[in-house]
Amino acid sequence: MGKIYTPKELLSVLIGFDTTSFRSNRDMIDFIVDYLSSHGISSSLGFNDEETKADLISTIGPQVAGGIILSGHTDVVPVADQNWNTDPFVAQEKGDKIYGRGSCDMKGFIAVVLAMIPEILKFDLKVPLHLAFSYDEEVGCLGAPALISRMLKDVASPSAAIIGEPTGMKLVNAHKGGTMFETTITGCAGHASQTQNGVNAISLAGRCISFLDRKAEEFKIKGPWDDRMAPPYNTISIGTIEGGTAHNIIAGSCKLVWGCRSIAKEDAISLMNEFINYCNGEILPPFKKISGDTEIFTTEINGIPPLMAREHNPAEELVLQLTGKNEILGVAFGTEAGLFDDAGIPSVVFGPGHIDQAHKPDEFVAISQLEECSLFIQKMAKWSSEQ
């Protein structure tokens, strides 16, 4: 007989696996594989190069085209330097809330989907439900591309994907993308008393940052805008800066890591091109006269595509039909939905919990949200059986 858990019980188990992104998630995946197997459901795993992490694909129902993907990531953000009132990896139920790292983002959704397996199996599904659980979402959605590629190769063409990130069980059909850039600056080192003969790479970095600050203000004033997102315009953030050797040496090198959260992918690419042109045309020329080796080199190091609202989106239509709700939101945070959608699988974001409860000490999800999600999954199983 298959193992039985309530969503609360299963969430407690999943929270107990410390799947912080720099750690392995294999124990959690092994648990899920064993649980699904107890219900007669097989799993297909994919691994990172070191085989320390695994993703999972499982299908419930017939092996036919048109299935619905229910997707979540298994990793969580670190708890270091956060002041928790409870052990973050031991679930604590207090009132209507379950506390623990990942309770909201996003083991709550995974727990509900898994706990509802016995209920789903009561229905004679005509439309398959595909489970897709990834790794390394919290460090730039690094694991999802391989998972999606495997799905497109091994699974009969799915018609839609629902990514269960915390949206308060409200439908999201658009979110910003996130593109990360690395700018490496090569100056000319020398004695700090002879600045006329050197090129200070940190000073050049300051000019780069000033340009990006002006562009950020321009986005704020001129748009583009999507009023459903907060903030409703593209944003630019300087993440890290490293450079210099000592106070008495002209800094010969500096590195910036910065990013753009954009409503459309082309906005970030246009920004990068404009930045490169400004560096080459405005910043570098006078310093090239001091040292011909002076360079500013920028490259994209990671990108999560935005989720763009589609005119016809089967995932959106299904969620609206099953929930009876009409409200559709856009959000500023990125998810793997943009990657699924980019791969040709119409996607939405829809799951329990609220984003302002995620990534914080004493992270929690409301039990009422888990219950609402459970009802949604039950309705989806019934819908599948009626097609």
C-alpha positions as CSV (number, residue, x, y, z in Angstrom):
1,M,0.0,0.0,0.0
2,G,1.2,3.5,-0.9
3,K,2.5,5.8,1.9
4,I,0.0,8.4,3.1
5,Y,0.7,11.8,4.3
6,T,-1.2,15.0,4.9
7,P,0.2,18.1,3.2
8,K,1.3,19.3,6.6
9,E,3.1,16.1,7.4
10,L,4.8,15.9,4.1
11,L,5.9,19.5,4.3
12,S,7.5,18.7,7.7
13,V,9.4,15.9,6.1
14,L,10.6,18.0,3.2
15,I,11.7,20.9,5.5
16,G,13.8,18.4,7.4
17,F,16.1,18.0,4.3
18,D,18.7,20.8,4.3
19,T,18.7,21.5,0.5
20,T,20.4,24.8,0.7
21,S,21.7,25.4,-2.9
22,F,25.4,24.7,-2.0
23,R,24.4,21.3,-0.6
24,S,23.1,18.1,-2.2
25,N,19.4,17.5,-2.7
26,R,19.8,13.8,-3.3
27,D,18.3,12.7,0.0
28,M,15.2,14.6,-0.6
29,I,14.9,13.4,-4.2
30,D,15.5,9.8,-3.0
31,F,12.7,10.2,-0.5
32,I,10.3,11.5,-3.3
33,V,11.3,8.6,-5.6
34,D,10.6,6.1,-2.8
35,Y,7.3,7.8,-2.0
36,L,6.1,7.8,-5.6
37,S,7.2,4.2,-6.1
38,S,5.0,3.2,-3.2
39,H,2.1,4.4,-5.3
40,G,3.3,2.7,-8.4
41,I,4.7,5.8,-10.1
42,S,8.1,5.7,-11.7
43,S,10.6,8.5,-11.7
44,S,13.3,9.6,-14.1
45,L,16.3,11.4,-12.7
46,G,18.8,13.8,-14.2
47,F,22.0,14.8,-12.5
48,N,24.5,17.7,-12.4
49,D,28.1,16.9,-13.5
50,E,29.2,15.9,-10.0
51,E,26.1,13.8,-9.5
52,T,25.6,15.6,-6.2
53,K,22.2,17.0,-7.3
54,A,19.2,15.5,-9.1
55,D,16.1,16.6,-10.8
56,L,13.0,14.5,-11.2
57,I,10.3,13.8,-13.8
58,S,7.3,11.6,-13.1
59,T,4.1,11.1,-15.0
60,I,0.7,10.3,-13.5
61,G,-1.8,9.1,-16.0
62,P,-1.5,8.1,-19.7
63,Q,1.7,8.7,-21.7
64,V,0.0,11.0,-24.2
65,A,0.5,14.5,-25.4
66,G,-1.3,17.5,-23.9
67,G,-0.2,16.9,-20.2
68,I,0.1,19.5,-17.5
69,I,3.4,20.1,-15.8
70,L,3.4,20.8,-12.1
71,S,6.9,22.2,-11.3
72,G,8.8,23.2,-8.3
73,H,12.4,23.6,-7.2
74,T,13.9,21.6,-4.4
75,D,16.7,23.9,-3.2
76,V,16.3,26.7,-0.7
77,V,18.3,29.8,0.2
78,P,20.9,29.9,3.1
79,V,20.0,30.6,6.7
80,A,23.4,31.9,7.6
81,D,23.4,35.3,9.3
82,Q,19.6,35.1,9.8
83,N,18.2,35.3,13.3
84,W,15.6,32.5,13.5
85,N,13.4,31.8,16.5
86,T,13.2,28.2,15.6
87,D,15.4,25.5,14.0
88,P,14.9,26.4,10.3
89,F,15.1,22.7,9.3
90,V,12.6,21.5,11.8
91,A,9.0,22.4,10.9
92,Q,7.1,24.2,13.6
93,E,3.3,24.6,13.5
94,K,2.0,27.6,15.3
95,G,-1.6,28.7,14.8
96,D,-2.3,28.7,11.1
97,K,1.3,28.8,10.1
98,I,4.1,26.2,9.4
99,Y,7.6,27.7,9.9
100,G,10.7,26.4,8.4
101,R,13.2,27.1,5.6
102,G,11.4,26.4,2.3
103,S,8.0,26.2,3.8
104,C,6.9,29.0,1.5
105,D,9.6,28.9,-1.2
106,M,8.7,26.4,-2.3
107,K,8.4,23.0,-0.6
108,G,4.8,23.9,0.4
109,F,3.7,23.4,-3.2
110,I,5.8,20.2,-3.7
111,A,4.4,18.8,-0.4
112,V,0.8,19.5,-1.5
113,V,1.3,17.9,-5.0
114,L,2.9,14.8,-3.5
115,A,0.4,14.5,-0.6
116,M,-2.5,14.6,-3.1
117,I,-1.1,11.6,-5.1
118,P,-3.5,9.1,-3.4
119,E,-6.5,11.4,-4.2
120,I,-5.3,12.0,-7.8
121,L,-5.0,8.2,-8.3
122,K,-8.7,7.8,-7.5
123,F,-9.5,9.5,-10.8
124,D,-9.1,7.9,-14.3
125,L,-6.9,10.6,-15.7
126,K,-7.2,11.3,-19.4
127,V,-4.7,14.2,-19.4
128,P,-1.4,13.3,-17.8
129,L,0.0,15.3,-14.9
130,H,3.8,15.6,-15.1
131,L,5.8,16.3,-11.9
132,A,9.0,18.2,-12.6
133,F,11.3,19.1,-9.6
134,S,14.5,21.0,-10.3
135,Y,17.7,21.9,-8.4
136,D,19.7,25.2,-8.2
137,E,16.8,27.5,-8.9
138,E,18.0,29.8,-6.1
139,V,21.4,30.4,-7.7
140,G,20.1,31.5,-11.1
141,C,17.8,28.7,-12.3
142,L,20.9,26.7,-13.3
143,G,19.3,23.3,-13.1
144,A,16.1,24.0,-15.0
145,P,17.5,24.1,-18.6
146,A,18.6,20.5,-18.5
147,L,15.4,19.4,-16.8
148,I,13.3,21.1,-19.5
149,S,15.5,19.7,-22.3
150,R,15.0,16.2,-20.9
151,M,11.2,16.7,-20.7
152,L,11.0,17.9,-24.3
153,K,12.9,14.7,-25.3
154,D,11.3,12.1,-23.1
155,V,7.7,13.3,-22.4
156,A,4.9,13.5,-24.9
157,S,4.4,17.1,-25.7
158,P,2.9,18.9,-22.7
159,S,0.4,21.6,-23.2
160,A,1.1,23.8,-20.2
161,A,3.2,24.3,-17.1
162,I,2.2,25.5,-13.7
163,I,5.2,26.6,-11.6
164,G,4.1,26.6,-7.9
165,E,6.1,29.5,-6.6
166,P,4.4,31.5,-3.8
167,T,1.8,33.8,-5.3
168,G,-0.9,33.7,-2.6
169,M,-2.8,31.2,-4.8
170,K,-3.3,34.1,-7.3
171,L,-2.6,33.6,-11.0
172,V,0.6,35.2,-12.4
173,N,1.1,35.3,-16.2
174,A,4.0,37.7,-16.4
175,H,7.2,38.3,-14.4
176,K,10.5,40.2,-14.9
177,G,13.6,38.4,-16.2
178,G,16.9,38.7,-14.5
179,T,20.2,39.1,-16.4
180,M,23.5,39.2,-14.7
181,F,26.6,40.7,-16.1
182,E,30.3,40.7,-15.2
183,T,32.4,43.7,-16.1
184,T,36.2,43.3,-15.8
185,I,38.3,46.4,-15.9
186,T,42.0,46.4,-16.6
187,G,43.9,49.5,-15.6
188,C,47.6,50.2,-15.2
189,A,49.1,49.6,-11.8
190,G,51.8,51.8,-10.3
191,H,53.0,53.7,-7.2
192,A,50.1,55.6,-5.7
193,S,52.3,58.8,-5.7
194,Q,52.5,58.6,-9.5
195,T,48.8,58.7,-10.5
196,Q,49.6,60.6,-13.7
197,N,51.3,57.5,-15.0
198,G,48.7,54.9,-14.0
199,V,45.1,54.0,-14.7
200,N,43.1,53.3,-11.6
201,A,40.7,50.5,-12.4
202,I,38.5,51.2,-9.4
203,S,38.0,54.8,-10.6
204,L,36.9,53.5,-14.0
205,A,34.5,51.2,-12.2
206,G,33.1,54.3,-10.5
207,R,32.4,55.8,-13.9
208,C,30.7,52.6,-15.0
209,I,28.5,52.6,-12.0
210,S,27.6,56.2,-12.5
211,F,26.4,55.4,-16.0
212,L,24.3,52.4,-14.7
213,D,22.8,54.6,-12.0
214,R,21.7,57.2,-14.7
215,K,20.2,54.4,-16.8
216,A,18.3,53.1,-13.8
217,E,16.8,56.5,-13.3
218,E,16.0,56.7,-17.0
219,F,14.1,53.4,-16.7
220,K,12.2,54.8,-13.8
221,I,11.2,58.0,-15.6
222,K,10.8,56.8,-19.2
223,G,9.7,53.1,-18.8
224,P,8.9,50.7,-20.2
225,W,6.3,50.0,-17.5
226,D,4.0,47.1,-16.3
227,D,1.9,48.5,-13.6
228,R,1.1,45.0,-12.2
229,M,4.7,44.7,-11.1
230,A,6.4,46.4,-8.1
231,P,8.3,48.4,-9.1
232,P,6.6,48.7,-12.5
233,Y,9.9,49.5,-14.4
234,N,13.2,47.8,-15.2
235,T,15.8,48.0,-12.4
236,I,19.5,47.8,-12.2
237,S,21.5,46.6,-9.3
238,I,25.3,46.5,-8.5
239,G,25.9,43.2,-6.8
240,T,29.6,43.1,-6.0
241,I,32.8,45.0,-6.7
242,E,36.3,43.7,-6.2
243,G,39.5,45.5,-6.9
244,G,42.8,46.9,-5.7
245,T,45.8,45.5,-3.9
246,A,46.9,48.0,-1.3
247,H,46.4,51.7,-0.4
248,N,49.7,52.7,-1.9
249,I,49.2,50.9,-5.3
250,I,47.2,52.2,-8.2
251,A,44.5,49.6,-8.7
252,G,45.4,47.7,-11.8
253,S,42.2,45.6,-12.0
254,C,38.6,45.7,-10.8
255,K,35.5,43.5,-11.4
256,L,31.9,44.4,-11.1
257,V,29.0,42.0,-11.1
258,W,25.7,43.7,-11.8
259,G,22.3,42.9,-13.1
260,C,19.1,44.1,-14.7
261,R,15.6,43.0,-13.8
262,S,13.7,43.7,-17.0
263,I,10.1,43.4,-18.2
264,A,11.4,42.3,-21.6
265,K,14.6,40.3,-22.4
266,E,15.6,42.7,-25.1
267,D,15.7,45.6,-22.6
268,A,18.6,44.0,-20.7
269,I,20.5,43.2,-23.9
270,S,20.0,46.7,-25.2
271,L,21.3,48.0,-21.9
272,M,24.4,45.8,-22.1
273,N,25.1,47.0,-25.7
274,E,24.6,50.7,-24.7
275,F,26.9,50.2,-21.7
276,I,29.6,48.6,-23.8
277,N,29.4,51.4,-26.3
278,Y,29.6,54.1,-23.6
279,C,32.6,52.4,-22.0
280,N,34.4,52.1,-25.4
281,G,33.4,55.5,-26.7
282,E,33.4,57.8,-23.6
283,I,35.3,56.2,-20.7
284,L,38.3,54.5,-22.3
285,P,39.8,56.9,-24.9
286,P,41.6,59.3,-22.6
287,F,43.0,56.4,-20.5
288,K,44.1,54.4,-23.5
289,K,46.6,57.3,-24.1
290,I,48.2,56.5,-20.7
291,S,48.2,52.7,-21.2
292,G,47.1,50.9,-24.3
293,D,46.3,47.9,-22.2
294,T,43.4,49.6,-20.5
295,E,40.2,47.6,-21.1
296,I,36.6,47.3,-20.0
297,F,35.2,44.0,-20.9
298,T,31.5,43.0,-20.2
299,T,29.9,39.6,-20.6
300,E,26.5,38.1,-19.7
301,I,27.1,35.4,-17.1
302,N,23.6,34.3,-16.4
303,G,20.1,35.1,-17.5
304,I,16.6,34.1,-16.5
305,P,14.1,35.1,-19.3
306,P,11.0,37.1,-18.3
307,L,7.6,35.4,-18.5
308,M,5.6,37.4,-21.0
309,A,1.8,37.4,-21.1
310,R,0.5,35.3,-24.0
311,E,-2.6,36.1,-26.0
312,H,-3.6,32.4,-25.7
313,N,-2.2,30.5,-22.8
314,P,-3.7,27.1,-21.9
315,A,-2.1,27.2,-18.5
316,E,-3.7,30.5,-17.7
317,E,-7.1,29.3,-19.0
318,L,-7.0,26.2,-17.0
319,V,-6.2,27.9,-13.7
320,L,-8.9,30.5,-14.3
321,Q,-11.4,27.7,-15.1
322,L,-10.5,25.6,-12.0
323,T,-10.4,28.5,-9.5
324,G,-13.2,30.6,-10.8
325,K,-11.1,33.7,-10.3
326,N,-10.6,36.5,-12.9
327,E,-7.6,38.3,-11.3
328,I,-4.3,38.0,-13.2
329,L,-1.1,39.4,-11.8
330,G,2.4,40.3,-12.8
331,V,5.3,40.1,-10.4
332,A,8.9,41.5,-10.2
333,F,10.6,38.3,-9.1
334,G,11.9,35.7,-11.6
335,T,11.0,32.1,-11.8
336,E,11.6,29.0,-13.9
337,A,8.3,29.8,-15.7
338,G,10.2,32.0,-18.1
339,L,12.4,29.1,-19.1
340,F,9.5,26.7,-19.6
341,D,7.7,29.3,-21.7
342,D,10.8,30.1,-23.7
343,A,11.0,26.4,-24.5
344,G,7.5,26.6,-26.1
345,I,5.5,25.3,-23.1
346,P,2.9,27.9,-22.1
347,S,3.4,28.7,-18.4
348,V,2.0,30.5,-15.4
349,V,3.1,30.9,-11.8
350,F,0.6,29.8,-9.2
351,G,1.2,28.5,-5.7
352,P,0.7,28.7,-1.9
353,G,2.4,31.3,0.2
354,H,3.5,34.9,-0.3
355,I,6.8,36.1,-1.7
356,D,7.3,38.5,1.2
357,Q,7.5,35.5,3.5
358,A,10.3,33.9,1.5
359,H,14.0,34.2,2.1
360,K,13.5,35.6,5.5
361,P,14.2,34.3,9.1
362,D,11.1,32.5,10.4
363,E,9.8,31.8,6.9
364,F,6.3,30.4,7.0
365,V,3.4,29.3,4.9
366,A,-0.2,29.6,6.0
367,I,-2.0,26.2,6.4
368,S,-5.0,27.8,4.8
369,Q,-2.9,28.3,1.7
370,L,-1.9,24.6,1.6
371,E,-5.5,23.7,1.9
372,E,-6.5,26.0,-1.0
373,C,-3.7,24.4,-3.1
374,S,-4.9,20.9,-2.2
375,L,-8.4,21.7,-3.4
376,F,-6.9,23.1,-6.6
377,I,-5.0,19.9,-7.3
378,Q,-8.1,17.8,-6.6
379,K,-10.1,19.9,-9.1
380,M,-7.3,19.4,-11.6
381,A,-7.4,15.6,-11.2
382,K,-11.2,15.7,-11.7
383,W,-10.9,18.0,-14.7
384,S,-8.4,15.6,-16.2
385,S,-10.7,12.6,-15.8
386,E,-13.5,14.4,-17.6
387,Q,-11.5,15.3,-20.8
